[in-house]
Amino acid sequence: MTAMVEFTVLPLGTPSTSARQYVAKALKALKDAGYSYQLTPMGTIVEATTIEEALKAVTVAHNSLFEEGVQRVVTVIKVDDRRDKPGTRAQGKVEAVLSELRKLEGKD
């Protein structure tokens, strides 16, 4: 079983429109809590063995912004909780799609 979450933490009411310092703080909090993650331009992906564990990671990132003095945080979450096939990982999903693309392009 693999649960994957893609999420974005959005600090509201901060002095700057840039969120990079808050994203960095959230990523450090994830790392300090023992979670591995994949940063993307639009969010962060965390893989876990259960949905509960994946959502704990999101909670760690979310709460880290409050620890930085942010008064309001909005977190957007997308969940992929697959139970029919063990061990499906993010990189495997990407590779499967790229393989299909190569077939469509006649390169495989």
C-alpha distances in whole Angstrom, upper triangle without the diagonal:
4,7,10,14,17,20,23,26,29,32,35,39,39,42,40,38,36,33,32,33,31,28,29,29,26,24,26,25,21,22,24,22,20,17,17,18,19,22,23,27,26,23,20,17,14,11,9,6,7,9,12,12,12,15,17,17,19,21,22,23,25,27,28,30,32,32,34,37,35,36,34,30,28,25,23,19,17,13,11,8,6,5,7,7,5,6,8,10,13,15,14,14,18,19,18,20,23,23,24,26,28,29,30,32,33,32,30
4,6,10,13,16,20,22,26,29,32,35,35,38,37,35,33,29,29,30,28,25,26,26,22,21,23,22,18,19,22,19,17,14,14,14,15,19,20,23,22,19,16,13,11,7,6,5,6,8,11,10,9,13,14,14,16,18,19,20,22,24,25,27,29,30,31,34,32,33,31,27,25,21,20,16,14,11,8,6,6,7,10,8,7,6,6,7,10,13,12,12,15,17,17,18,21,22,22,24,26,27,28,31,32,31,29
4,7,10,13,17,19,22,25,28,32,32,35,34,32,30,26,26,27,25,22,23,23,20,19,21,20,16,18,20,18,16,13,13,13,14,17,18,21,19,16,14,10,8,6,5,6,5,5,9,8,6,9,12,12,12,15,16,17,18,21,22,24,26,27,28,30,29,30,27,23,22,18,16,13,11,7,6,4,6,8,12,11,10,9,9,9,10,14,14,13,16,18,18,19,22,23,23,25,27,28,29,31,33,32,30
4,7,10,14,16,20,23,26,29,29,32,30,28,26,23,23,24,22,19,20,21,17,16,19,18,15,16,19,17,16,12,12,10,11,13,14,17,16,13,10,7,6,4,6,8,9,7,11,10,7,9,12,11,11,14,15,15,16,19,20,22,24,25,26,28,26,28,25,21,19,16,14,10,8,6,5,6,8,11,14,13,13,11,9,8,8,12,13,11,13,16,17,17,19,21,22,23,25,27,27,29,31,30,29
4,6,10,12,16,19,22,25,26,29,27,25,23,20,20,21,19,16,18,18,15,14,17,16,13,16,18,16,16,12,12,10,10,12,12,15,13,10,8,6,5,7,9,11,11,8,11,10,6,8,11,9,8,12,13,12,13,16,17,18,21,22,23,25,23,24,21,18,16,12,10,7,6,5,6,8,11,14,17,17,16,15,13,12,10,14,15,14,15,18,19,19,21,23,24,24,27,29,29,30,33,32,31
4,7,10,13,17,20,23,23,26,24,22,20,17,17,19,17,14,16,17,14,13,17,16,13,16,19,17,17,14,13,10,9,9,9,12,9,7,5,4,7,9,12,15,14,12,14,13,10,10,13,11,9,13,14,12,13,16,17,17,20,22,22,24,22,23,20,16,14,10,8,6,5,7,8,11,14,18,20,20,19,17,15,13,11,14,16,14,14,18,19,18,20,23,23,23,26,28,28,29,32,31,30
4,7,10,13,16,20,20,23,21,19,17,14,15,17,14,11,14,15,11,12,15,14,13,16,18,17,17,14,14,11,11,10,10,11,9,5,5,7,8,11,14,17,16,13,15,14,10,10,12,10,7,10,12,9,10,13,14,14,17,19,19,20,18,19,16,13,10,7,5,4,6,9,11,14,17,21,23,23,22,21,19,17,14,17,19,18,18,21,22,21,23,26,26,26,29,31,31,32,35,34,33
4,6,10,13,16,16,19,17,15,14,11,12,14,11,9,12,13,10,11,15,14,13,16,18,18,19,16,16,12,12,10,10,10,7,5,6,9,11,15,17,20,20,17,18,17,14,13,14,12,9,11,12,9,9,13,13,12,15,17,17,18,15,17,14,10,8,6,5,7,9,12,15,18,21,24,27,27,26,24,22,20,17,20,22,20,20,24,25,24,25,28,28,28,31,33,32,33,36,35,35
4,7,10,13,13,16,15,14,12,9,11,12,8,7,11,11,8,10,13,13,13,16,17,17,19,16,17,14,14,12,13,13,10,8,9,12,13,17,19,22,21,18,18,18,15,13,14,12,9,10,11,7,6,10,10,8,11,13,13,14,11,13,10,7,6,4,7,9,12,15,18,20,24,27,30,29,29,27,25,23,20,23,26,24,24,27,29,27,29,32,32,32,34,37,36,37,40,39,39
4,6,10,10,13,12,10,10,7,10,11,8,9,12,12,11,13,16,15,16,19,20,20,22,20,20,17,17,15,15,14,11,10,12,15,17,20,22,26,24,22,22,21,18,16,17,16,12,13,14,11,9,11,12,9,11,14,13,13,10,11,9,6,5,6,8,11,15,18,21,23,27,30,33,33,32,30,28,26,23,26,29,27,26,30,31,30,31,34,34,33,36,39,38,38,42,41,41
4,7,7,10,10,9,10,7,10,10,7,9,12,12,11,14,16,15,17,20,20,21,23,21,22,20,20,17,17,16,14,13,15,18,20,23,25,28,27,24,24,23,21,19,19,17,14,14,14,11,9,11,11,7,9,12,10,10,6,8,6,5,7,9,11,15,18,21,24,27,30,33,36,36,35,33,32,29,27,29,32,30,30,33,35,33,34,38,38,37,40,42,41,42,45,44,45
4,6,9,10,9,11,9,13,13,11,13,16,15,15,18,20,19,20,23,24,24,27,25,26,23,23,21,20,19,17,16,18,21,23,26,28,31,30,27,26,26,24,21,22,21,17,17,18,15,12,13,14,10,11,14,12,11,7,7,5,6,7,11,13,17,20,23,27,29,33,36,39,39,38,36,35,32,30,32,35,33,32,36,37,36,37,40,40,39,42,44,43,44,47,46,47
4,7,8,9,11,11,15,14,12,15,18,17,17,20,22,21,23,26,26,27,29,28,29,26,26,23,23,22,20,19,21,25,26,30,32,35,33,30,30,29,27,25,25,24,21,20,20,18,15,16,16,12,12,15,13,11,8,7,7,9,11,14,17,20,24,27,30,33,36,39,42,42,42,40,38,36,33,35,38,37,36,39,41,39,40,44,44,42,45,48,46,47,50,49,50
4,6,7,9,9,12,11,10,13,15,14,15,18,19,19,22,24,24,25,28,27,27,25,25,22,22,20,19,19,21,24,26,29,31,35,33,31,30,29,27,25,25,23,21,20,20,17,15,16,15,11,12,14,11,9,7,9,9,10,13,15,18,21,25,28,31,33,37,40,43,43,42,39,38,35,32,34,38,36,35,38,40,38,39,43,43,42,44,47,46,46,50,48,49
4,7,9,10,13,12,12,15,17,16,18,21,21,22,24,26,26,28,30,29,30,27,27,24,24,22,21,21,23,27,28,32,34,38,37,34,34,33,30,29,28,26,24,24,23,20,19,19,18,14,15,16,13,12,10,12,13,14,16,19,21,25,28,31,34,37,40,43,46,46,45,42,41,38,35,37,40,38,37,40,42,40,41,45,45,43,46,49,48,47,51,50,51
4,5,8,10,10,11,13,15,15,17,19,20,21,23,25,26,27,29,28,28,25,25,21,21,18,18,19,21,25,27,31,33,36,36,33,33,32,29,28,28,26,23,24,23,20,19,20,18,14,16,18,14,14,12,14,14,15,16,18,20,23,26,29,32,35,38,42,44,44,43,40,39,36,33,34,37,36,34,37,39,38,38,42,42,40,43,45,44,44,48,46,47
4,6,9,11,11,13,15,16,17,19,21,22,23,25,26,27,29,27,27,24,23,19,19,16,15,16,19,23,25,29,31,35,34,32,32,31,28,27,27,25,22,23,23,19,18,20,18,15,17,19,16,16,13,15,14,14,15,16,18,21,24,27,30,33,36,39,42,41,41,38,36,33,30,32,35,33,31,35,37,35,35,39,39,37,39,42,41,41,44,43,45
4,6,8,9,10,12,13,14,16,18,19,20,22,23,25,26,25,24,21,20,16,16,13,13,14,16,20,23,26,29,33,32,30,30,29,26,25,26,23,20,22,21,17,17,19,17,14,17,18,15,16,13,16,15,14,15,16,17,20,23,26,28,31,34,38,40,39,39,36,34,31,28,29,32,31,29,32,34,33,33,36,37,35,37,40,39,39,42,41,42
4,6,5,6,9,10,11,12,14,15,17,18,20,21,23,21,21,18,17,14,14,12,11,11,13,17,19,23,26,29,29,27,27,25,23,22,22,19,17,18,17,13,13,15,13,11,14,15,12,13,11,14,13,12,12,13,15,17,20,23,25,28,31,34,37,36,35,33,31,28,25,27,30,29,27,30,32,31,31,35,35,34,36,39,38,38,42,40,41
4,5,5,6,9,10,10,12,14,15,16,18,20,21,19,19,16,15,12,12,11,11,11,13,16,18,22,25,28,29,27,27,25,22,22,22,19,17,18,17,13,14,16,14,12,15,16,13,15,14,17,16,14,15,15,17,18,21,23,26,28,31,34,37,36,35,32,30,27,24,25,28,27,26,29,31,30,30,33,34,33,35,38,38,37,40,39,40
4,6,5,6,9,10,11,12,14,15,16,18,20,19,19,17,17,14,15,14,15,14,14,18,19,23,25,29,29,27,27,25,23,22,22,19,17,18,16,13,14,15,12,10,13,13,10,12,12,15,16,14,16,16,18,20,23,25,27,30,33,36,38,37,36,33,32,28,26,27,30,30,28,31,34,33,33,36,37,36,38,41,41,41,44,42,42
4,5,5,6,9,10,11,12,14,15,17,19,17,18,16,16,13,15,14,14,12,13,16,17,21,23,27,26,24,24,22,20,19,18,16,14,14,13,10,10,11,8,6,10,10,8,10,9,13,12,11,12,12,15,17,20,22,25,27,30,33,36,35,34,31,30,27,24,26,29,29,28,31,33,32,32,36,37,36,38,41,40,41,44,42,42
4,5,5,6,9,10,11,12,14,15,17,15,15,12,12,10,11,11,11,9,9,13,14,18,20,24,24,22,22,20,18,17,17,14,12,14,12,8,10,12,9,8,12,13,11,14,12,15,14,12,13,12,13,15,17,19,22,24,27,30,33,32,31,28,27,23,21,22,26,25,24,27,29,28,29,32,33,32,34,37,37,37,40,38,39
4,5,5,6,9,10,10,12,14,15,14,14,12,13,10,12,13,13,12,11,14,15,19,21,24,25,24,23,21,19,19,18,15,14,15,13,10,12,13,10,10,14,13,11,15,14,18,17,15,16,15,17,18,20,22,24,26,29,32,34,33,31,28,27,24,22,23,26,26,25,28,30,29,30,33,34,33,35,38,38,38,41,39,39
4,5,5,6,9,10,10,12,14,14,14,13,15,13,15,16,16,14,13,15,16,19,21,24,24,23,22,20,18,18,16,13,13,13,11,8,10,10,7,7,10,9,8,12,12,15,15,13,15,15,17,18,21,22,25,26,29,32,35,34,32,29,28,25,23,25,28,28,27,30,32,32,32,36,37,36,38,41,41,41,44,42,42
4,5,5,6,9,10,11,13,11,12,11,12,11,14,15,14,11,10,12,12,16,17,21,21,19,19,16,15,14,13,10,9,10,8,4,7,8,6,7,10,10,10,13,12,15,14,12,13,12,14,15,17,19,21,23,26,28,31,30,29,26,25,22,20,22,26,25,25,28,30,29,30,33,34,34,36,39,39,39,42,40,40
4,5,5,6,9,10,11,9,9,8,10,8,12,13,14,11,9,11,11,14,16,20,20,19,19,16,14,15,14,10,10,12,9,7,10,12,9,10,14,13,13,16,16,19,18,15,16,14,16,16,17,18,20,22,25,27,30,29,27,24,23,20,18,20,23,23,22,25,27,27,28,31,32,32,34,36,37,37,40,38,37
4,5,5,6,8,10,10,10,10,12,12,15,17,17,14,12,14,13,16,18,21,22,21,20,18,16,17,15,12,13,13,10,9,12,12,9,11,14,12,12,16,16,19,19,17,18,17,19,19,21,22,23,25,27,30,33,31,29,26,26,22,21,22,25,26,25,28,30,30,31,34,35,35,37,39,40,40,43,40,40
4,5,5,6,9,9,11,11,14,14,17,19,18,15,13,14,13,16,16,20,20,19,18,15,14,14,12,9,10,10,7,6,9,9,6,9,12,10,11,15,15,18,18,15,17,15,18,17,20,20,22,23,26,28,31,30,28,25,25,22,21,23,26,26,26,29,31,31,32,35,36,36,38,41,41,42,44,42,42
4,5,5,6,5,7,8,11,11,15,17,17,13,10,11,9,12,13,16,16,16,15,12,11,12,10,7,8,9,6,6,10,11,9,12,14,13,15,18,18,20,19,16,17,15,16,16,17,17,19,20,23,25,28,26,24,22,22,19,18,20,23,23,23,26,28,28,29,31,33,33,35,37,38,39,41,39,38
4,5,5,5,6,8,11,12,16,18,19,16,12,13,11,13,14,17,18,18,18,14,14,15,13,10,12,13,10,10,14,14,12,15,17,16,16,20,20,23,23,20,21,18,20,19,20,20,21,22,24,26,29,27,25,22,22,19,18,19,23,23,23,25,28,29,29,31,33,34,35,38,39,39,41,39,38
4,5,7,10,12,15,16,19,22,22,19,16,16,14,16,16,19,20,20,19,15,15,16,13,11,13,13,10,11,14,13,11,14,16,14,15,19,20,22,23,20,22,20,22,21,23,23,24,24,27,28,31,30,27,24,25,22,22,23,26,27,27,29,31,32,33,35,37,37,39,41,42,43,45,42,42
4,6,9,11,15,16,20,22,22,18,15,15,12,14,13,16,16,17,15,12,12,13,10,8,11,11,8,10,13,12,11,15,16,15,17,20,20,22,22,20,21,19,20,19,21,20,22,22,24,25,29,27,25,22,23,21,21,22,25,26,26,29,31,31,32,35,36,37,38,41,42,43,45,42,41
4,7,10,13,15,19,22,22,19,15,14,11,12,11,14,15,16,15,11,12,14,11,9,13,13,11,12,15,15,14,18,20,18,20,23,23,26,25,22,23,20,22,20,21,20,21,21,22,24,27,25,22,19,20,18,18,20,22,23,24,26,28,29,30,32,34,35,36,38,40,40,42,40,39
4,6,10,12,16,19,19,15,12,10,7,9,9,12,13,14,13,10,9,11,10,7,10,12,10,10,14,15,14,17,19,18,20,23,23,25,24,21,21,18,19,17,17,16,17,17,19,21,24,22,20,17,18,15,15,17,19,20,21,23,25,26,27,29,31,31,33,35,36,37,39,37,36
4,7,10,13,17,17,14,10,9,7,8,9,12,14,15,16,12,11,13,13,9,12,14,12,12,16,17,16,18,21,21,21,25,24,27,25,22,22,19,19,17,17,16,17,17,19,21,23,21,19,16,16,13,12,13,16,17,18,20,22,23,23,26,28,28,29,32,33,34,36,33,32
4,6,10,13,13,10,7,6,5,7,10,14,15,15,16,13,11,13,13,9,11,14,12,11,14,17,15,17,20,20,21,24,23,25,24,20,19,16,16,14,15,14,15,16,18,21,23,21,19,16,15,12,11,12,15,16,15,18,20,21,21,24,26,26,27,30,31,31,33,31,31
4,6,10,11,9,6,5,7,9,12,16,17,17,19,16,13,15,16,12,13,16,15,13,16,19,18,19,22,22,22,25,24,26,24,21,20,17,16,15,14,15,15,17,19,22,24,22,20,17,15,12,9,10,14,14,13,15,18,18,18,21,23,23,24,27,28,28,30,28,28
4,7,8,6,5,6,9,12,15,19,20,19,21,18,15,16,17,14,13,16,15,13,15,18,16,17,20,21,20,23,21,24,22,19,18,15,15,14,14,16,17,19,21,24,27,25,24,21,19,15,12,13,17,16,15,18,20,19,20,23,24,24,25,28,28,29,31,29,29
4,5,5,6,8,11,14,18,21,22,21,22,20,17,18,20,16,15,18,18,15,17,20,19,19,22,23,22,25,22,25,23,19,18,15,14,14,14,16,16,20,21,25,27,25,24,22,19,16,12,13,17,15,13,17,19,18,18,21,22,21,23,26,26,26,29,27,28
4,6,8,11,14,17,21,24,25,23,25,23,20,21,22,19,17,20,20,16,18,21,20,19,22,23,22,24,22,24,22,19,17,16,14,15,15,18,19,22,24,28,30,28,28,25,23,20,16,17,20,18,16,19,21,20,19,23,24,22,24,27,27,27,30,28,29
4,7,10,14,17,20,23,23,21,23,22,18,18,20,17,15,18,18,15,16,19,18,17,21,22,21,23,20,22,19,16,14,12,11,12,12,15,17,20,23,26,28,27,27,25,22,19,16,17,20,18,17,20,22,20,20,24,24,23,26,28,27,28,31,30,31
4,7,10,14,17,20,20,18,19,18,15,15,16,14,11,15,15,12,13,16,15,15,18,20,19,21,19,21,18,15,13,10,9,9,10,13,15,18,20,24,26,25,25,22,20,17,14,16,19,17,16,20,22,20,21,24,25,24,27,29,29,29,32,31,31
4,7,10,13,17,17,16,17,15,12,13,14,11,9,13,13,10,12,15,14,15,18,19,19,21,19,21,19,16,14,11,11,10,10,12,13,16,19,22,24,23,22,20,18,15,12,14,17,16,15,19,21,20,21,24,25,24,27,29,29,30,33,31,31
4,7,10,14,14,13,15,13,10,11,13,10,10,13,13,11,14,17,16,17,21,21,22,24,22,24,22,18,17,13,12,10,9,10,11,13,15,18,21,19,18,16,14,11,9,11,14,13,13,16,18,18,19,22,23,23,25,27,28,29,31,30,29
4,7,10,11,11,12,10,7,9,10,7,8,12,12,11,13,16,16,18,20,21,22,24,23,25,23,19,18,14,14,11,11,10,11,12,14,17,19,18,16,14,13,10,9,12,14,14,15,18,19,19,21,23,24,25,27,29,30,31,33,32,31
4,7,9,9,11,9,6,10,11,9,11,14,14,14,16,19,19,21,24,24,25,28,26,28,26,22,21,17,16,13,12,10,9,10,11,14,16,15,13,10,10,8,8,11,12,12,14,16,17,19,20,22,23,24,26,28,29,31,32,31,29
4,6,7,9,6,5,9,10,9,11,14,14,15,17,19,20,22,24,24,26,29,27,29,27,23,22,18,18,15,14,11,11,10,11,12,15,14,12,10,11,10,11,14,15,15,17,19,20,21,23,25,26,27,29,31,32,34,35,34,32
4,7,9,7,8,11,12,12,14,16,17,18,20,22,23,25,27,27,29,32,31,32,30,26,25,21,21,17,16,13,12,9,10,10,13,12,9,9,10,10,13,15,16,16,19,20,21,22,25,26,27,29,30,31,33,35,36,35,33
4,5,5,6,9,10,11,13,14,16,17,19,20,22,24,26,26,28,30,29,30,28,25,23,20,19,15,14,11,11,8,10,10,13,13,11,11,12,13,15,18,18,18,21,23,23,24,27,28,28,30,32,33,34,36,38,37,35
4,5,5,6,9,10,11,12,14,16,16,18,20,22,23,25,27,28,27,27,25,22,20,16,16,12,11,8,9,7,10,11,14,15,14,14,14,14,15,18,19,18,21,23,23,24,26,28,28,30,32,33,34,36,38,37,35
4,5,5,6,9,10,10,12,15,15,16,18,21,21,22,25,27,25,26,24,21,20,16,16,13,14,11,12,10,13,14,18,18,17,16,17,17,18,21,22,21,24,26,26,27,30,31,32,33,36,37,38,40,41,40,39
4,5,5,7,9,10,11,13,14,15,17,20,21,21,23,26,25,25,24,21,20,17,17,14,14,12,13,11,14,15,18,18,16,15,16,15,16,19,20,20,23,25,25,26,29,30,31,33,35,36,37,39,41,39,38
4,5,5,7,9,10,11,13,15,16,18,20,20,22,24,23,24,22,19,17,14,14,11,11,9,10,10,13,14,18,18,16,15,15,13,14,17,18,18,20,22,23,24,26,28,28,30,32,33,34,36,38,36,35
4,5,5,6,9,10,10,12,14,16,17,19,21,22,21,21,19,16,15,11,12,9,10,9,11,11,15,16,20,20,19,18,18,17,17,20,21,21,22,25,26,26,28,30,31,32,34,36,36,38,40,39,38
4,5,5,6,9,10,10,12,15,16,16,19,21,20,21,19,16,16,13,14,12,14,13,15,14,18,19,23,23,21,20,20,19,19,22,23,23,25,27,28,29,31,33,34,34,37,38,39,41,43,41,40
4,5,5,6,9,10,11,13,15,15,17,20,19,20,19,15,15,12,13,11,13,12,14,15,18,20,23,23,21,19,19,17,16,19,21,21,22,25,26,27,28,31,32,32,34,36,37,38,40,39,38
4,5,5,6,9,10,12,13,15,16,18,16,18,16,12,12,8,10,8,11,11,14,15,18,20,24,24,22,21,20,18,17,20,22,21,22,25,26,26,28,31,31,32,34,36,36,38,40,39,38
4,5,5,6,8,10,11,12,15,16,15,16,14,11,11,9,11,11,14,14,17,17,21,23,26,26,25,23,23,21,21,24,26,25,26,29,30,30,32,34,35,35,38,40,40,41,44,43,42
4,6,5,6,9,10,11,13,15,14,16,15,12,13,11,14,13,16,16,19,19,23,24,28,28,26,24,24,22,21,23,26,26,26,29,31,31,32,35,36,36,38,41,41,42,44,43,42
4,6,5,7,10,10,11,14,13,15,13,10,11,9,12,12,15,16,18,20,23,25,29,28,26,24,24,21,20,22,25,24,25,28,29,29,30,33,34,34,36,39,39,40,42,41,40
4,6,6,8,9,11,12,10,12,10,7,8,7,10,11,14,16,19,20,24,26,30,30,28,26,26,23,22,25,27,26,27,30,31,31,32,35,36,36,38,40,40,41,44,43,42
4,5,5,7,9,10,10,11,10,8,11,10,14,14,18,19,22,23,26,28,32,32,30,29,28,26,25,28,30,29,30,33,34,34,36,38,39,39,42,44,44,45,48,46,46
4,5,5,7,9,9,11,12,10,12,12,15,16,19,21,23,25,28,30,33,33,31,29,29,26,25,27,30,29,29,32,34,34,35,38,39,39,41,44,44,44,47,45,45
4,5,5,7,6,8,9,7,10,11,14,16,19,21,24,26,29,32,35,35,33,31,30,28,26,28,31,30,30,33,35,34,35,39,39,39,41,44,44,44,47,46,46
4,5,5,5,6,8,8,11,12,16,18,21,23,26,28,31,34,37,37,35,34,33,31,29,31,34,33,33,37,38,38,39,42,43,42,45,47,47,48,51,49,49
4,5,7,9,11,11,14,15,19,20,24,25,28,29,33,35,38,38,36,34,34,31,30,32,35,34,34,37,39,39,40,43,44,44,46,48,48,49,52,50,50
4,6,9,11,11,15,16,19,21,24,26,29,31,34,36,40,39,38,35,35,32,30,32,35,35,34,37,39,39,39,43,44,43,45,48,48,48,51,49,49
4,6,9,10,14,16,20,22,26,28,31,32,36,38,42,42,40,38,37,35,33,35,38,37,37,40,42,41,42,45,46,45,48,50,50,50,53,52,52
4,6,7,11,13,17,19,23,25,29,30,34,36,40,40,38,37,36,33,31,33,36,35,35,38,40,39,40,43,43,43,45,48,47,48,51,50,50
4,7,10,13,17,20,23,26,29,31,35,37,40,41,40,38,37,35,33,35,38,37,37,40,41,40,42,45,45,44,47,50,49,50,53,52,52
4,7,10,13,16,20,23,26,28,32,34,38,38,37,36,34,32,30,33,36,34,34,38,39,37,39,42,42,42,44,47,46,47,50,49,49
4,6,10,13,17,19,23,25,28,31,34,34,34,32,31,29,27,29,32,30,30,34,35,34,35,38,38,38,41,43,42,43,46,45,46
4,7,10,13,16,20,22,26,29,32,32,32,30,29,27,25,27,30,28,28,32,32,31,33,36,36,35,38,40,39,40,44,43,43
4,6,10,13,16,18,22,25,28,28,28,26,25,23,21,24,26,24,24,28,29,28,30,33,33,32,35,37,37,38,41,40,40
4,7,10,14,16,20,23,26,26,26,25,23,21,19,22,24,22,22,26,26,25,27,30,29,29,32,34,33,35,38,37,37
4,6,10,13,16,19,22,22,22,21,19,18,16,19,21,19,20,23,23,22,25,27,27,27,31,32,32,33,36,35,35
4,7,10,13,16,19,19,20,19,16,15,14,17,18,16,17,20,20,19,22,24,24,24,27,29,28,30,33,32,32
4,6,10,13,15,16,16,16,14,13,12,16,17,14,16,20,19,19,22,24,23,24,27,28,28,30,33,32,31
4,6,10,12,12,13,13,10,11,10,14,14,12,14,17,16,16,19,21,21,22,25,26,26,28,30,30,28
4,7,10,10,11,11,10,11,12,15,15,13,16,19,18,18,22,23,23,24,27,28,28,31,32,32,30
4,6,7,8,9,8,10,12,15,13,12,16,17,16,17,20,21,21,23,25,25,26,29,30,30,28
4,6,7,9,9,12,15,17,16,15,19,20,18,20,23,23,23,26,28,28,29,32,33,32,30
4,7,10,10,13,16,18,15,15,18,19,17,19,22,22,21,24,26,26,27,30,31,30,28
4,7,7,10,13,15,12,12,16,16,15,17,20,19,19,23,24,24,25,28,29,28,25
4,6,9,13,14,12,13,16,17,16,18,21,20,21,24,26,26,28,30,30,29,27
4,6,10,11,9,11,14,14,14,17,19,19,20,23,24,24,26,28,29,28,25
4,7,9,7,7,11,11,11,13,16,16,17,19,21,21,23,25,26,25,23
4,6,5,6,9,10,11,13,15,15,17,19,20,22,23,25,26,24,22
4,5,5,6,9,10,11,13,14,16,17,19,20,22,23,25,23,22
4,5,5,6,9,10,11,12,14,15,16,18,20,21,22,20,19
4,5,5,6,9,10,10,12,14,15,17,19,20,21,19,17
4,5,5,6,9,10,11,13,14,16,17,19,20,19,17
4,5,5,6,9,10,11,12,14,15,17,18,17,16
4,5,5,6,9,10,10,12,14,15,16,14,13
4,5,5,6,9,10,11,13,14,15,14,12
4,5,5,6,9,10,11,12,14,14,13
4,5,5,6,9,10,10,12,11,10
4,5,5,6,9,10,11,9,8
4,5,5,6,9,10,10,9
4,5,5,6,9,9,9
4,5,5,6,5,5
4,5,5,6,5
4,5,8,8
4,6,8
4,6
4
